[in-house]
Amino acid sequence: MTARKLNFKLITKLAFIAVLLVGIGYVALVAAGLWNHQAEVVSLEAGLFEAKGAAPYQAGLPVEDGFEAVGESATLQLLANKASGHFQVIHKATGNIWRSYPDPQYWQDETVPATWKNNLSSPVMVEYVNAKNYKSSSVTAGLIENQGYLDNFQATENGFKVTFVLPKVQFKIPVEVSLQGDYVETKIIDSEIVEGALSLLNIKLYPLFGAQPSTGQEGYILLPDGSGSLIHFKENRIMQQLTYNESVYGQDLSYYNENTGRQRIAMPVYGIKSGDQAFVAVISQGEAFANVYAAPSGAVGRSNWATTEWQYRKRFFQSVSKSTGEGFYTYSGEKFAAEARATRYYPLAPEKSDYAGMAEVYRNYLIQEQGVKPLAEPKKDIPLYVDIVGADIEKGLFADSYLKATTTSEAIELVNRIYGLGIHNMQVHYSGWQQDGYSTHGGYFPVDKRLGGNDGMRSFIAFAHTLEIPVYLTANYTLNTNGDDRFWWRRDGLRNLAGTVLEEQNNEDQDAAVFVSPKFYEKVVAGDLKDYKSLGADGIYYEDGIGQQVNTDFNSRYKASRADVVAVQSSILEKSKEAIGSLAANNVNFYALGQIDHVHRLSDDYSYDVFISEEIPFAQIVLHGLRTYTLEWSNVRDEFEDEFLRSIEYGAYPAYVLSGDAADDLKKSYSLWYYSLNYKDWIDRIGAEYAKTNEALADVQSEFITEHRTLAPKVKETAYSSGKRIIVNYNESDYNHNGVFVPAKDFAVIRGGTEP
C-alpha cells in the first residue's frame, strides 16, 4: 500500500468521523430542544395542579360540628363540610344520619395501615396507571396520599359543587352533590376531568357512604348478584381481603375479564342495612361504565362498605401472534366517555329498612323514572309458558345432520293436549324454527320447510289464536354461524380492542359462532320485522343476546361503546315492540324492562362467594306486579321438589321446554342434548304443577311483594300488598308455629290474621 493511498484512506475516515460528530451534535441539539419542549409541557401541566393558596387536605375525619345545611326536602336535610368536601344526610323524622365518611365513634379502632386509613377517609379514591408502560402496575390512593386539596367549593341551589385535585399524580375530578326529594345524588362531571401524564383506571366517589362496622349491630350488604344476595355483618370474619367487584350489565368481552364464575349484574343497585337504618343506592347515569364494589368487614378496614366504582379504562390482551397466542396485557388509551356518572342514595325509614324496602324504592324508581308501567288487570288464572323446539343439528362426518324435534303440525297437537288439561292461559315461544334449527344463527327467514315452512307456521299461529294463545318466535341476533344476512365475519364481526373478531363456542364439536357488531344486527332486525308480522306472530322472544350482551365494539365500521350498545339494543326493542306488539327476553338487564313484557328464565341463584351468607329474591320482589317472569324451565331442574317450592316462594310462573313425541334423538345435538323434551313424558307433571301454582299465585298476579323473610331455618315467607302471605317449608319435617302449619316440603297460604 502506498503512502498516498494510506493518506487518502486516513483522510476519508477522519472526514467520516467529523460528519458523524456533527450529526451527533445536531441530534443532541434537537433532543435538547425536544427535552426542553417536554419540560415546558410538564411544567405547564404541573401549573394546572398548583394549590395557589388552597389548604392541603388533612388526614382524619371531618369535625362533626363543622357541617352546614346546603339542601332540604320534606324528609331529608343535606349538610356539607367545606374543608373536606364530605357531607351528611339527616332523616328529619328520626334524626338518623348517613355520613359520606366512616362513622367517627368507631374510627379510633380502625386497624388498617395508615395509607389505607387515609384512603378510607378520603371523599375520592382513584386507581391509576402509567398506560404508556405496559409493565407498570396500577396504584390506588386518595387525596391525602396525593397531597390533594379542594378547589372551587361552591354551594348550589340544593347542594354543592367541588373539584378534588390530586397534584402529585395530576388529576382534577369535579363532582356535584345534590338533594332531590327522597335521595341525595353524587355525580362526576366527566367533561371537566383533567388528566396529566398518568391515566385514570377508576374512581370511587364517597366510597364509605353509609358504611358501618359489624361491632354490636346486625346488618348486611345487599348485592345485585344474580337474583340478589346478602353479606351479613360478622365480627372476626375468617376470610380476609375478599371483596366483590363486578361490572354492571355483565363483563365486557372486548377486554380482559377474570373468570370469577359470578352471576351477571342485571340491576344497577346495591345497599347497606345497619340496625334499623338502611339505604339503597341506584346507579342512575353512566351505569354501563360502572362496577359494584363491596368490602365486608375485615377485607378493607373494619367497616362493611359498598360503592360504585366508575370505570375509565380496562385491561386487554394485545396479541402479537395469532398462531402462538403470544402477547401482553396493557390498558386502553382513551378513557371511556359518559355524559355524566351519577349514583342516587335513598335513605330508608326504620320500618322500611330491609331488602324488601330497598326493592320497593328501586321498583318505584323504575316506574317513575324509567317509565316501566305496572301490569294491567291479568286473566283469572296464571300463565303457563311453553317453549317448543323445532329442530337442532348434530356434528356429522362430512356435514352437520338435521334433527327434527317438532313440526308446526305437531306443535298444534302439543298445544291442544296441554289446553285439554284445562290450562287456557298459555304463552308459546317457538324456537329452532329457522334454517338448520336452534343452534344456527343468521338468515332466520323463511321458516325451515322441514318443519312446515312459512305456511305451516302461519297455520300453527292461526290455530293458537283460536284458543287465544299468543305465539312468540325465538331469535338471537347477536351471533352468526352461517354468513347469512350478508354477514361477513371480517367486515361485520364484533372486534375487541386488539382487533380480534370475538367468537363463542359452547360445544367442543360445534364450529364457533361469531359475535355480530351491534350496529349490524340492528339493521338485520329492522329488515326482519315485516317477516315476523307476515307470519302473524304476537311477539319476539329475544334469547341470550339483545337485552343481555353488552360488549364494546372496536370494529371500525360499527364502532360502539358499552353505552352505545345499550342505546342500540333499546332502540331495537322499541321498534320491535312497535312493529310486532309484544316482546319477551330471558334474564335481561333491567334497562330493557321498558319494552319487555315478560322476563323468561330469570336467575334465581347467586355466585356462591364464601362471604355471601344468604340468597334472596330481590329481583323478583322488584318485578312482581311490574312484569311476568319465570325461573328455569321446570323440566330441567336439578332438584325438582325444592326448585318448584322456590318458584312459589319467588312468585314465578311455570315454564317448560318441549318437543313433539316423534322427535329425533337429540342426545348428540349442539344445544339440546341435556333436555328431556317429549311433551308426553311431562303432561301429567305439567297439569299438577300448574294447578298448585295457580292455587298459590292466581289472585296476586298484579300485586307487589311487600315483604320477604326467614321464619325459621329453611322456612320462608313472602307477603303481598293485599296482605296475603305464602309460607314455604323446605324441611323434611313439618313447620308448626303460633297456629300456622306447613307440611314438610310444601307451602301454605295465609290470608291475614295469624302471625307465623
Buried (B, 14 or more C-beta within 10 A) or exposed (E): EEEEEEEEEEEEEEEEEEEEEEEEEEEEEEEEEEEEEEEEEEEEBEEEBEBEEBEEBEBEBBEEEEBEEBBBBEBBBBBBBBBBBBBBBBBEEEEBBBBBBBBEEBBEEBEBEEEBBBBBBBBBBBBBBBBEEEEBEBBBBBBBBBBBBBBEBEBEEBBBBBBBBBBBBBBBBBBBBBBBEBBBBBBBBBEEBBBBEBBBBBBBBBBBBBBBBBEEBEBBBBBBBBBBBBBBBBEEBEEEEBBBBBBBBBBBBBBBBEEEEBBBBBBBBBBBBBBBBBBBBBBBBBBBBBBBBBBBBBBBBBBBBBBBBBBBBBBBBBBEEEEEEEBEEBBBEEBBEBEEBBBBBBBBBBEBBBBBBBBBBBBBBBBEEEEBEEBEEBEEBBBBBBBBBBBBBBBEEEEBEBBBBBBBBBBBEBBEBBBEBEBBBBBBBBBBBBBBBBBBBBBBBBBBEBBBBBEBBBBBBEBBEEEEBBBBBBBBBBBBBBEBBEBEBEEBBBBBBBEBBBBBEEBEEBBBBBBBBBBBBBBBBBEBBEBBEEBBBBBBBBBBBBBBBBBBBBBEEBEBBBBBBBBBBBBBBEBBBEBBBBBBBBBBBBBBBBBBBBBBBBBBBBBEBEBBBEBBBBBBBBBBBBBBBBBBBBBBBEEEEEBBBBBBBBBBBBBBBBBBBEBBEBEBBBBBBEBEBBBEEBBEBBBEBBEBBBEBBBBBBBBBBBBBBEBBEBBBBBBBBEEBBBBBBBBEEEBEBEEBEBEEBBBBBBEEEEEB
